[in-house]
Amino acid sequence: MSDDTTAGAAADEPPVPATEPPLPDDDELLEAAAIAEENPAAVLDGDTEAELLADDEVVVDGGRGGSDLAAERDEFREAFMRVKADFENYKKRSAKEHAERVARAAEQLVTELLPVLDGCDAAIAQGASDVEPIARSLLDVLEKSGLERLDPVGAPFDPELHEAVLHEPGDGGEPVVVETMRTGYAWKGRVVRAAMVKVRD
């Protein structure tokens, strides 16, 4: 057989079609659809299935990167608890400071009113009976708020409460207050002005 005959026979044979890729099975189609539903933008960008799965692993809690998210969450939680504790301490401190300022202001006001009470006592001692109801009303209001008169006649002398301005001889026993020269006052248990007294030694 000649070469021309062989070449003609080869030319008469139909061309062999190129091998086509196998069609995906049902499982592969379902998986691809699920990935496309979860991340359509990535599918449009042409990400491969492996790349999409890798991206999912980064954000899924407990997977790759999950420990970093948990650590960051714990860090924010601890910071929040510290800020909350600091704020609670600040509120308590502010409330205490406010109460102390109010108490000091009230004590200052009472201290400034003591000369008024002294004037009332002096007027009453001179027979100005009209002053007595006013003095009594003022004193009642202050006593309800915490004021206490110190009029210690007959009580043992106490240098914490009394200021001795006069002395008279006694039997040598314990010093005793025999006369109040000026009334003393205490405000909520704290002496704001000692009583001026005469003491028998």
C-alpha positions as CSV (number, residue, x, y, z in Angstrom):
1,M,0.0,0.0,0.0
2,S,1.3,3.4,-1.0
3,D,1.8,6.4,1.3
4,D,-0.9,8.2,-0.7
5,T,-3.5,5.6,0.1
6,T,-2.7,5.7,3.9
7,A,-2.9,9.5,4.0
8,G,-6.2,9.4,2.2
9,A,-7.6,6.9,4.6
10,A,-6.5,9.0,7.6
11,A,-8.1,12.1,6.1
12,D,-11.4,10.2,5.7
13,E,-11.6,9.3,9.4
14,P,-13.8,11.6,11.6
15,P,-11.9,13.8,14.1
16,V,-11.8,12.5,17.7
17,P,-13.6,14.9,20.0
18,A,-11.6,16.5,22.9
19,T,-12.2,15.0,26.3
20,E,-14.7,17.1,28.2
21,P,-14.5,17.5,32.0
22,P,-16.9,15.3,34.0
23,L,-20.1,16.9,35.2
24,P,-20.3,17.6,38.9
25,D,-22.5,15.2,40.9
26,D,-25.4,16.2,43.1
27,D,-23.3,16.5,46.3
28,E,-20.8,18.9,44.6
29,L,-23.7,21.0,43.2
30,L,-25.3,21.2,46.7
31,E,-22.0,22.2,48.3
32,A,-21.3,24.9,45.7
33,A,-24.9,26.3,46.1
34,A,-24.5,26.5,49.9
35,I,-21.2,28.3,49.5
36,A,-22.6,30.7,47.0
37,E,-25.6,31.4,49.4
38,E,-23.3,32.2,52.3
39,N,-20.8,34.3,50.4
40,P,-22.1,35.4,47.0
41,A,-19.6,38.2,46.7
42,A,-16.7,35.8,46.9
43,V,-18.2,33.6,44.2
44,L,-18.6,36.6,41.9
45,D,-14.9,37.4,42.5
46,G,-14.0,34.0,41.3
47,D,-12.8,32.4,44.6
48,T,-12.3,28.8,44.5
49,E,-14.0,26.4,46.8
50,A,-10.8,25.9,48.8
51,E,-10.4,29.7,49.3
52,L,-14.0,30.0,50.4
53,L,-13.7,27.3,52.9
54,A,-10.5,28.9,54.2
55,D,-12.3,32.2,54.6
56,D,-15.1,30.5,56.6
57,E,-12.5,28.9,58.9
58,V,-11.3,32.4,59.9
59,V,-14.6,33.6,61.1
60,V,-16.3,30.5,62.5
61,D,-16.2,30.5,66.3
62,G,-13.9,27.7,67.6
63,G,-12.1,27.3,64.3
64,R,-9.0,28.9,63.0
65,G,-8.9,32.4,64.6
66,G,-11.5,31.5,67.2
67,S,-9.0,31.7,70.0
68,D,-8.0,35.2,69.0
69,L,-11.6,36.3,69.1
70,A,-12.1,34.7,72.5
71,A,-9.1,36.4,73.9
72,E,-10.2,39.8,72.5
73,R,-13.7,39.2,74.0
74,D,-12.2,38.4,77.4
75,E,-10.0,41.5,77.2
76,F,-13.0,43.7,76.5
77,R,-15.0,42.0,79.3
78,E,-12.2,42.6,81.8
79,A,-11.8,46.2,80.7
80,F,-15.6,46.7,81.1
81,M,-15.6,45.2,84.6
82,R,-12.7,47.5,85.6
83,V,-14.5,50.5,84.3
84,K,-17.7,49.5,86.1
85,A,-15.9,48.9,89.4
86,D,-14.1,52.3,89.1
87,F,-17.5,54.0,88.4
88,E,-19.1,52.4,91.4
89,N,-16.2,53.5,93.6
90,Y,-16.5,57.0,92.1
91,K,-20.2,57.1,92.9
92,K,-19.6,56.0,96.5
93,R,-16.8,58.5,97.0
94,S,-18.8,61.3,95.4
95,A,-21.8,60.5,97.7
96,K,-19.5,60.5,100.8
97,E,-17.9,63.8,99.8
98,H,-21.2,65.4,99.1
99,A,-22.6,64.3,102.5
100,E,-19.4,65.6,104.2
101,R,-19.8,69.0,102.4
102,V,-23.5,69.2,103.5
103,A,-22.5,68.4,107.1
104,R,-19.8,71.0,107.2
105,A,-22.1,73.6,105.7
106,A,-24.8,72.9,108.3
107,E,-22.2,73.0,111.1
108,Q,-20.9,76.3,109.8
109,L,-24.5,77.7,109.7
110,V,-25.2,76.6,113.3
111,T,-21.9,78.0,114.5
112,E,-22.8,81.4,113.0
113,L,-26.2,81.2,114.7
114,L,-24.8,80.7,118.2
115,P,-24.3,84.5,118.8
116,V,-28.0,84.9,118.0
117,L,-28.9,82.4,120.7
118,D,-26.5,84.2,123.1
119,G,-28.2,87.4,122.4
120,C,-31.6,85.8,123.1
121,D,-30.3,84.4,126.4
122,A,-29.0,87.8,127.4
123,A,-32.3,89.6,126.5
124,I,-34.3,87.0,128.5
125,A,-32.0,87.4,131.5
126,Q,-32.7,91.2,131.3
127,G,-36.4,90.5,131.5
128,A,-37.3,90.7,127.8
129,S,-40.0,88.1,127.9
130,D,-41.1,88.8,124.4
131,V,-37.9,87.3,123.0
132,E,-38.4,84.0,124.8
133,P,-40.9,82.4,122.4
134,I,-38.7,83.3,119.4
135,A,-35.6,81.9,121.0
136,R,-37.5,78.7,122.0
137,S,-38.7,78.2,118.5
138,L,-35.3,78.7,117.0
139,L,-33.7,76.4,119.5
140,D,-36.3,73.7,118.9
141,V,-35.6,73.7,115.2
142,L,-31.9,73.4,115.7
143,E,-32.2,70.7,118.4
144,K,-34.2,68.6,116.0
145,S,-31.4,68.8,113.5
146,G,-28.7,67.8,116.0
147,L,-27.9,70.8,118.2
148,E,-27.3,70.2,122.0
149,R,-27.0,72.8,124.7
150,L,-24.2,72.3,127.2
151,D,-25.3,73.8,130.6
152,P,-23.3,71.6,133.0
153,V,-24.1,73.2,136.4
154,G,-23.5,70.6,139.1
155,A,-21.6,68.2,136.8
156,P,-17.9,67.3,137.2
157,F,-15.6,69.6,135.3
158,D,-14.6,68.1,131.9
159,P,-12.0,70.0,129.9
160,E,-13.3,68.5,126.7
161,L,-16.7,70.1,127.2
162,H,-16.0,73.1,129.5
163,E,-13.8,76.1,129.6
164,A,-13.0,77.2,133.2
165,V,-12.8,81.0,133.4
166,L,-13.3,81.3,137.2
167,H,-12.4,79.2,140.2
168,E,-13.5,79.1,143.8
169,P,-12.0,77.1,146.6
170,G,-13.6,73.9,147.6
171,D,-13.0,71.0,149.8
172,G,-10.2,69.7,147.6
173,G,-12.3,67.0,146.0
174,E,-13.1,66.6,142.3
175,P,-13.7,70.0,140.5
176,V,-17.3,70.7,140.0
177,V,-19.0,73.3,137.7
178,V,-21.0,75.7,139.9
179,E,-22.0,78.3,137.3
180,T,-22.4,78.5,133.6
181,M,-21.0,81.8,132.3
182,R,-21.8,81.1,128.7
183,T,-23.8,78.2,127.3
184,G,-21.8,75.7,125.3
185,Y,-23.1,73.7,122.3
186,A,-22.5,70.4,120.5
187,W,-23.6,69.6,117.0
188,K,-24.4,66.0,116.3
189,G,-22.2,64.8,119.1
190,R,-19.2,67.1,118.4
191,V,-18.5,70.1,120.6
192,V,-18.6,73.2,118.4
193,R,-18.2,75.6,121.4
194,A,-17.2,74.7,125.0
195,A,-19.3,76.1,127.8
196,M,-17.6,78.9,129.8
197,V,-18.0,77.9,133.5
198,K,-17.0,78.7,137.1
199,V,-15.5,75.7,138.8
200,R,-15.2,74.8,142.5
201,D,-11.9,73.1,143.1
